[in-house]
Amino acid sequence: MVKEAKIPNPPSYIEFAHMRFLIMDAPSDSNLPAYITELKKHEVSDVVRVCDPTYNTEPLTRNDITVHDWPFVDGEAPPSTVTDNWLNLVNQRMSPAVQKEGKHPCIAVHCVAGLGRAPVLVAIALIEAGYEAEDAIELVRSKRKGAINNKQLLFLQKYKRRSKTPGKCIIS
């Protein structure tokens, strides 16, 4: 009897208004089936991989989950191209039009340990949705212990919303 691999560090679920995220560490080919079970449970439409590949994406694709590879340096803030791609994806998947269709997709995002790069992207989405940086950081850290290092913390504290109207969310 083959024992199915387990997820070593459970994913962290964050929900705010119409936005749903799953922060996780990087799967491997051996435990990817366990991750797929978890992703399906949360209705994940997309997985954003911000680290070097550690698994074959074909099983995710077969399960109608789109994988986006946007790696950036561990311990650093995301470059603007990654931030742009991330916010475009969040806007596309979590728009009012999608919500009106009765869909409530969740976006999973992971780096190696799910403590730096992935939580920073979720915090950025929360800031764009109207959270103050400190509140976004606190929420992410309450769900993902040990998330966001000092360099990333400073980046988020200085992060400026892209919306022209203060408090107005570009993620509609």
N, C-alpha and C positions, 0 to 999 in steps of 0.2 A: 504494500500500500504506500503510495507516494503522499507525503505530507506537504500541503500547500505552504509556501513561504508566507510569512507574516510581514506586515509593515513595521519596520523597526521603531519609527517615531510617528505616532498618529498625526494625520493632517489636522490643521487648525482651520475651523470654519468661521468666517467673518461675514456678517450681513449688515447692511445699512441701507435703509429705504429699499430701492429696487436693485441694489447691487449685492452680488453674492460672490465670495471668493473662498478658495481653499488654498492655504499655504502648506507646502509639504517639502520634504527632503527628496533627493533624487532617487527614483526607482532604479532597479537593476533588472536585467533580463529575467533573473530567477524569481524576483518578487513582483514583477509587473502585473501578473494576474490578480494579486491581492489589491494592488493600487487601482486596477480597472474596476474591480468590485466597488471600491470606495468612491471612485469618480462617478460611476453610474448611480450610486445611491444619492449623490448630490446633484445629479443632472448636469454634470460638467460637459460643456460644449467644446472647450478649448483648453489645452495645456500649454503654458508658456514656460519654456526651458531657458533659463538665463545662465546656465553653466555649460561646460562641455558635455557632449552626449555620453550617457552611461547605459543606454538601452536602445533597442530597436523600436522604432515608432510604429511599425506595421500593425501590431496588435491594437494599438489605440485607434489607428485609422480604420481598421475593421470594425471597431465599435463606435464609429461615427464621431470620434473625438479628433479635432484638428490640433496638430502640434506646431507651435511657432518657436523657432530657434533664434533667440535674441541674446546671445551670451555677452556678458561684460565682466570686467575684472572683479574678483572676489574682494570684499571689504570696501569697495568703492561705490560711489553714487553712479546711477546709470547715465550713459551719454545721452544727448538730446535725441538721437535717432531711436534709441530704445524707448525713451519716455514718449516720444511721438507715436511710435508703433503701439505701445501699451495703451495710451489714451484713446487712440483710434479704435482699437479692439474693444475696449470697455464701452465706448460710445456706441459702437456698432451692435454689440451683443446685448447691451442693457438699455437700449433706447425705448421710449414709450411705445413705438410701433411694435417692437418685439413683445413688450408686456401686453399690449392690446390683443395680440394673437394668442394670449394665454400661456406664453412661454416664459419661464423664469430661469434662464441659463445661469450657470455658475462658471467662473473662470478659475482654473487651478494654475498656480504658478509655483515653480520650484527652482532652487539652486541646489548646491550640494547638501547642506544641512537644513535649509529652510529657515535660516536665522538672519541673513543679511540682505542679499539682493532681492529675494522674493518678497519679504516683508516691506522693503522700501517701496516697491512698486504698488503694493496694496495701500500703503500710507499715502502715496501720491494720488491715487484714485480717490481716497477719502478726503484729502485736502481739496481736490478739484470739486468734490461734491459739497463743500462748504465747511468741513471740519477745520478747526484751527490745527496747526501742525502738532502742537503738544497733545491735543485730544486724540488726533489720529495715531500718534506714536503710542499713547497710553492704551488705546483700544487694541492695537496690534500686539503690544507687549502683554496685555492681559490675556490674550488668546494664544500667544506664542512666546513662552518664557525664554528670555535670553536674546530676543530679536533686536536687531538694529544696533550696530556698533557706534562708537563716538563720532567717527568721521561721517557716517551716514546720518546720524542724529543732527549734526551741524548742517548738513546739506538740507535735510527736511525742514529745519527751523528757518532756513533762509529761502526755501522754495517759494516761488511766487505763483499764484494761480494764473492760469492762462486766460481765464475769463476776464473780459474788460470790466464787468460790473462786479464790485466787491460782494461776496456772498452768493453770487449767481453761479450756479453750476453749469459747466460746459457739458457735463454728462447728463443729458436730459432723459 
